[in-house]
Amino acid sequence: ICVVPMLHQDLGREGVPVWGYFCQISDSTTSYGSYSGAVPNEKITWGKLAVDTPKFIIESDATIVVPLIFAMVLGW
């Protein structure tokens, strides 16, 4: 859950940073208007990402991809 839009819009807080990067791991087809399958650019309109935020999608099952990512990050 992202609280950035709530802090900006609901509480009127200024200077709240957007996400530093975005990676979506999903086996669902991305489409506009879909909550879990929304494309990263749609999150710009929600105030979660900036235009220049690095963003990418990995289209695969998370149970396959996440262990590979963790192994790389942890140097296994």
Backbone bond lengths (Angstrom), bond angles and torsions (degrees), N, CA, C in turn:
res aa  C-N    CA-C-N  psi(-1)  N-CA   C-N-CA  omega(-1)  CA-C   N-CA-C  phi
1 I - - - 1.449 - - 1.524 107.45 -
2 C 1.292 115.74 132.76 1.459 120.72 -179.39 1.522 109.82 -103.15
3 V 1.323 116.01 125.38 1.464 119.98 -179.51 1.523 112.79 -96.51
4 V 1.350 117.36 -1.44 1.466 119.83 -178.74 1.524 111.91 -56.81
5 P 1.361 120.03 -51.02 1.466 118.44 179.22 1.526 112.84 -60.67
6 M 1.339 117.41 -37.47 1.460 120.00 179.65 1.528 110.60 -63.56
7 L 1.334 116.94 -43.23 1.460 120.26 -179.93 1.523 111.46 -64.30
8 H 1.343 116.49 -39.42 1.470 120.78 179.24 1.524 111.41 -71.26
9 Q 1.327 116.21 -55.02 1.462 121.47 -168.41 1.529 112.95 -84.99
10 D 1.317 117.57 -46.75 1.463 120.44 -174.15 1.529 113.05 -81.30
11 L 1.338 116.21 -41.10 1.460 119.63 -176.92 1.525 113.28 -98.56
12 G 1.340 116.71 -8.58 1.459 120.90 178.04 1.520 114.23 68.12
13 R 1.319 117.36 24.94 1.469 120.92 179.68 1.524 109.79 -76.37
14 E 1.301 116.89 133.72 1.464 122.40 176.75 1.527 109.31 -100.86
15 G 1.314 116.43 152.57 1.457 121.14 175.24 1.512 115.53 78.21
16 V 1.326 118.11 12.13 1.464 120.51 176.96 1.529 107.52 -75.25
17 P 1.328 118.11 122.03 1.465 119.24 -176.52 1.528 112.17 -70.99
18 V 1.325 115.26 146.09 1.464 120.59 173.64 1.527 107.79 -80.33
19 W 1.322 116.56 174.80 1.461 120.63 179.61 1.528 109.94 -58.84
20 G 1.335 117.56 143.02 1.459 122.22 -179.66 1.516 113.12 -76.49
21 Y 1.317 117.73 -27.63 1.464 123.63 175.77 1.519 107.46 -159.51
22 F 1.329 116.51 167.48 1.460 119.94 -179.06 1.519 109.51 -143.70
23 C 1.314 116.05 128.08 1.460 122.60 173.56 1.521 107.62 -131.98
24 Q 1.313 115.89 126.97 1.463 121.06 178.64 1.519 108.53 -113.75
25 I 1.325 116.85 122.98 1.461 122.35 174.30 1.512 106.21 -106.94
26 S 1.322 116.09 116.03 1.459 119.29 -174.29 1.517 110.41 -153.97
27 D 1.321 115.41 144.38 1.461 119.06 173.03 1.524 110.84 -100.56
28 S 1.340 116.28 4.04 1.465 119.33 177.30 1.525 109.88 -90.32
29 T 1.290 115.59 152.93 1.453 121.04 178.47 1.521 109.17 -72.09
30 T 1.331 116.31 130.70 1.461 119.25 178.94 1.519 110.11 -76.48
31 S 1.324 115.19 141.28 1.464 120.43 178.44 1.516 108.90 -158.60
32 Y 1.324 116.27 153.97 1.458 120.33 177.85 1.524 109.39 -70.12
33 G 1.311 116.16 140.08 1.457 121.21 177.49 1.514 114.24 89.16
34 S 1.317 117.76 -8.41 1.458 121.26 178.99 1.525 108.67 -91.39
35 Y 1.321 118.28 135.11 1.465 120.01 -176.61 1.523 111.46 -68.97
36 S 1.326 118.03 -58.52 1.460 119.83 -176.72 1.517 112.64 -80.72
37 G 1.313 117.35 -23.16 1.454 120.17 -178.36 1.512 113.88 -106.28
38 A 1.323 117.77 18.35 1.465 120.97 -178.76 1.526 110.08 -68.81
39 V 1.320 115.47 143.95 1.465 120.33 178.06 1.531 109.01 -71.58
40 P 1.348 117.75 152.68 1.470 120.17 -178.18 1.529 114.14 -56.78
41 N 1.321 118.45 -35.06 1.467 120.13 -179.05 1.524 112.27 -62.43
42 E 1.326 117.55 -26.25 1.462 120.01 178.35 1.535 110.97 -67.75
43 K 1.316 116.83 -26.71 1.463 120.59 178.58 1.528 112.10 -70.49
44 I 1.323 117.64 -17.53 1.467 121.17 174.41 1.522 109.11 -65.93
45 T 1.325 116.87 -42.98 1.464 120.23 -179.43 1.526 111.61 -69.40
46 W 1.322 117.61 -22.85 1.463 121.16 178.22 1.522 111.85 -83.94
47 G 1.342 117.64 -7.95 1.456 121.40 -178.98 1.512 114.10 82.94
48 K 1.340 117.60 16.74 1.461 120.71 179.17 1.523 111.78 -90.37
49 L 1.340 117.04 -35.30 1.457 122.78 -177.90 1.514 110.36 -121.97
50 A 1.330 116.00 153.17 1.461 121.29 171.55 1.527 107.96 -92.18
51 V 1.304 116.91 165.64 1.466 121.20 -179.73 1.526 110.45 -59.86
52 D 1.327 117.71 -36.23 1.466 121.21 -176.67 1.534 113.90 -95.71
53 T 1.331 118.40 10.69 1.465 121.56 176.88 1.526 109.61 -68.13
54 P 1.352 118.67 128.17 1.463 119.81 175.61 1.530 109.69 -61.70
55 K 1.330 116.22 130.63 1.464 119.86 -177.36 1.521 110.37 -147.10
56 F 1.327 115.35 142.43 1.453 120.10 177.19 1.517 109.88 -156.76
57 I 1.330 115.31 162.21 1.461 122.53 -179.05 1.525 108.42 -121.97
58 I 1.320 116.51 134.12 1.459 122.16 171.78 1.518 106.04 -108.32
59 E 1.316 116.14 113.49 1.465 120.45 -178.06 1.525 108.98 -92.06
60 S 1.321 115.17 91.50 1.456 122.05 -179.28 1.524 108.13 -165.83
61 D 1.301 115.73 173.08 1.456 120.93 175.61 1.526 109.00 -77.84
62 A 1.303 117.15 132.44 1.468 121.78 -176.79 1.525 112.23 -62.57
63 T 1.338 118.37 -29.24 1.464 119.86 -179.74 1.524 111.71 -68.58
64 I 1.325 117.40 -18.65 1.462 121.98 175.73 1.526 110.27 -90.23
65 V 1.314 116.56 -46.44 1.459 122.07 -170.99 1.527 113.47 -78.48
66 V 1.315 118.27 -42.73 1.470 120.84 -174.22 1.534 112.42 -59.52
67 P 1.336 120.60 -45.32 1.468 118.36 177.02 1.530 112.76 -60.31
68 L 1.320 117.89 -34.60 1.465 120.71 177.76 1.527 111.08 -67.42
69 I 1.321 116.78 -42.15 1.467 120.77 178.30 1.525 110.12 -64.51
70 F 1.335 117.24 -46.57 1.469 120.12 179.83 1.527 111.23 -62.14
71 A 1.330 117.44 -40.08 1.463 120.65 178.86 1.526 110.64 -61.35
72 M 1.323 117.15 -40.74 1.459 120.63 179.20 1.531 110.89 -68.02
73 V 1.327 116.39 -46.55 1.465 120.63 -178.11 1.531 111.06 -63.80
74 L 1.321 116.67 -39.91 1.464 121.01 -177.91 1.525 113.22 -84.41
75 G 1.344 116.83 -5.76 1.456 120.80 177.36 1.516 114.54 74.34
76 W 1.318 117.70 30.33 1.465 121.12 179.90 1.501 111.35 -79.79
